[in-house]
């Protein structure tokens, strides 16, 4: 019975680490989207007017 609880604790540990890692990856991807976007707000605004030129 003790090995069952150890296995469940290991599984819970792996699941929690996986969820934490997935959360970190998703947050970092969301924060990096503007860096790789071609049609963001600043590029559309710069095409609409010639400020700063």
MDTraj code that builds the backbone (N, CA, C; nanometers):
import mdtraj as md
import numpy as np

residues = "UNK UNK UNK UNK UNK UNK UNK UNK UNK UNK UNK UNK UNK UNK UNK UNK UNK UNK UNK UNK UNK UNK UNK UNK UNK UNK UNK UNK UNK UNK UNK UNK UNK UNK UNK UNK UNK UNK UNK UNK UNK UNK UNK UNK UNK UNK UNK UNK UNK UNK UNK UNK UNK".split()
xyz = np.array([
    [0.0822, -0.1194, 0.0000],
    [0.0000, 0.0000, 0.0000],
    [0.0863, 0.1254, 0.0000],
    [0.2032, 0.1156, 0.0602],
    [0.2910, 0.2320, 0.0660],
    [0.3427, 0.2686, -0.0725],
    [0.3697, 0.1681, -0.1559],
    [0.4207, 0.1965, -0.2898],
    [0.3131, 0.2619, -0.3764],
    [0.1850, 0.2295, -0.3494],
    [0.0761, 0.2934, -0.4228],
    [0.0744, 0.4427, -0.3957],
    [0.0884, 0.4814, -0.2683],
    [0.0890, 0.6234, -0.2340],
    [0.2127, 0.6935, -0.2889],
    [0.3245, 0.6241, -0.2915],
    [0.4461, 0.6823, -0.3487],
    [0.4293, 0.7031, -0.4987],
    [0.3660, 0.6073, -0.5661],
    [0.3427, 0.6206, -0.7100],
    [0.2453, 0.7345, -0.7385],
    [0.1407, 0.7449, -0.6576],
    [0.0440, 0.8533, -0.6766],
    [0.1072, 0.9896, -0.6495],
    [0.1931, 0.9947, -0.5491],
    [0.2614, 1.1205, -0.5194],
    [0.3548, 1.1587, -0.6337],
    [0.4225, 1.0612, -0.6905],
    [0.5095, 1.0871, -0.8056],
    [0.4301, 1.1327, -0.9271],
    [0.3149, 1.0688, -0.9492],
    [0.2296, 1.1079, -1.0609],
    [0.1758, 1.2493, -1.0416],
    [0.1322, 1.2806, -0.9213],
    [0.0828, 1.4149, -0.8920],
    [0.1932, 1.5181, -0.9104],
    [0.3118, 1.4848, -0.8676],
    [0.4265, 1.5743, -0.8838],
    [0.4539, 1.5998, -1.0320],
    [0.4514, 1.4952, -1.1131],
    [0.4763, 1.5090, -1.2570],
    [0.3673, 1.5915, -1.3246],
    [0.2420, 1.5689, -1.2849],
    [0.1311, 1.6442, -1.3446],
    [0.1409, 1.7916, -1.3081],
    [0.1704, 1.8209, -1.1821],
    [0.1822, 1.9608, -1.1408],
    [0.2987, 2.0306, -1.2098],
    [0.4112, 1.9621, -1.2233],
    [0.5244, 2.0211, -1.2952],
    [0.4916, 2.0423, -1.4427],
    [0.4189, 1.9500, -1.5017],
    [0.3775, 1.9651, -1.6414],
    [0.2847, 2.0831, -1.6606],
    [0.1897, 2.0994, -1.5682],
    [0.0982, 2.2137, -1.5770],
    [0.1711, 2.3455, -1.5564],
    [0.2644, 2.3476, -1.4639],
    [0.3429, 2.4688, -1.4412],
    [0.4269, 2.5024, -1.5643],
    [0.4902, 2.4028, -1.6221],
    [0.5700, 2.4252, -1.7430],
    [0.4845, 2.4723, -1.8595],
    [0.3664, 2.4126, -1.8765],
    [0.2764, 2.4546, -1.9840],
    [0.2294, 2.5977, -1.9627],
    [0.2030, 2.6346, -1.8383],
    [0.1628, 2.7724, -1.8097],
    [0.2729, 2.8711, -1.8419],
    [0.3959, 2.8365, -1.8068],
    [0.5093, 2.9252, -1.8362],
    [0.5275, 2.9401, -1.9868],
    [0.5158, 2.8306, -2.0601],
    [0.5304, 2.8368, -2.2059],
    [0.4200, 2.9219, -2.2676],
    [0.2961, 2.9041, -2.2234],
    [0.1860, 2.9811, -2.2796],
    [0.2004, 3.1299, -2.2503],
    [0.2401, 3.1649, -2.1305],
    [0.2579, 3.3060, -2.0970],
    [0.3707, 3.3667, -2.1786],
    [0.4807, 3.2940, -2.1940],
    [0.5925, 3.3486, -2.2717],
    [0.5555, 3.3631, -2.4190],
    [0.4782, 3.2703, -2.4741],
    [0.4348, 3.2830, -2.6135],
    [0.3426, 3.4032, -2.6295],
    [0.2516, 3.4230, -2.5360],
    [0.1630, 3.5389, -2.5442],
    [0.2398, 3.6698, -2.5355],
    [0.3440, 3.6733, -2.4558],
    [0.4229, 3.7955, -2.4448],
    [0.5133, 3.8167, -2.5661],
    [0.5484, 3.7109, -2.6383],
    [0.6353, 3.7235, -2.7554],
    [0.5594, 3.7447, -2.8860],
    [0.4278, 3.7318, -2.8864],
    [0.3503, 3.7488, -3.0095],
    [0.3728, 3.8860, -3.0733],
    [0.3730, 3.9962, -3.0000],
    [0.3965, 4.1258, -3.0663],
    [0.5338, 4.1365, -3.1322],
    [0.6331, 4.0651, -3.0850],
    [0.7661, 4.0704, -3.1458],
    [0.7662, 4.0091, -3.2855],
    [0.6830, 3.9081, -3.3090],
    [0.6830, 3.8368, -3.4359],
    [0.5670, 3.8763, -3.5262],
    [0.4835, 3.9677, -3.4812],
    [0.3673, 4.0076, -3.5590],
    [0.4054, 4.1116, -3.6633],
    [0.3521, 4.0954, -3.7827],
    [0.3780, 4.1910, -3.8907],
    [0.2737, 4.3018, -3.8924],
    [0.1535, 4.2732, -3.8464],
    [0.0449, 4.3698, -3.8538],
    [-0.0002, 4.4105, -3.7140],
    [0.0895, 4.4620, -3.6350],
    [0.0512, 4.5068, -3.5020],
    [0.0020, 4.6515, -3.5091],
    [-0.0384, 4.7040, -3.3972],
    [-0.0975, 4.8378, -3.3939],
    [0.0020, 4.9446, -3.4374],
    [0.1265, 4.9322, -3.3992],
    [0.2254, 5.0349, -3.4339],
    [0.2554, 5.0365, -3.5826],
    [0.2631, 4.9205, -3.6455],
    [0.2900, 4.9196, -3.7897],
    [0.1708, 4.9727, -3.8678],
    [0.0484, 4.9426, -3.8252],
    [-0.0689, 4.9977, -3.8926],
    [-0.0776, 5.1482, -3.8730],
    [-0.0426, 5.1953, -3.7551],
    [-0.0447, 5.3387, -3.7292],
    [0.0626, 5.4099, -3.8101],
    [0.1781, 5.3502, -3.8242],
    [0.2847, 5.4140, -3.9014],
    [0.2519, 5.4164, -4.0506],
    [0.1755, 5.3184, -4.0989],
    [0.1335, 5.3216, -4.2390],
    [0.0252, 5.4261, -4.2617],
    [-0.0560, 5.4537, -4.1599],
    [-0.1668, 5.5474, -4.1749],
    [-0.1205, 5.6922, -4.1706],
    [-0.0132, 5.7210, -4.1035],
    [0.0337, 5.8591, -4.0940],
    [0.1847, 5.8621, -4.1094],
    [0.2360, 5.9812, -4.1299],
    [0.3806, 5.9935, -4.1440],
    [0.4404, 6.0690, -4.0257],
    [0.3934, 6.0366, -3.9076],
    [0.4562, 6.0878, -3.7869],
    [0.5924, 6.0225, -3.7710],
    [0.6838, 6.0888, -3.7104],
    [0.8187, 6.0386, -3.6841],
    [0.8975, 6.0105, -3.8121],
    [0.8573, 6.0707, -3.9240],
    [0.9337, 6.0486, -4.0478],
    [0.9890, 6.1788, -4.0975],
])
top = md.Topology()
chain = top.add_chain()
for i, resn in enumerate(residues, 1):
    res = top.add_residue(resn, chain, resSeq=i)
    for name in ("N", "CA", "C"):
        top.add_atom(name, md.element.get_by_symbol(name[0]), res)
traj = md.Trajectory(xyz[None], top)
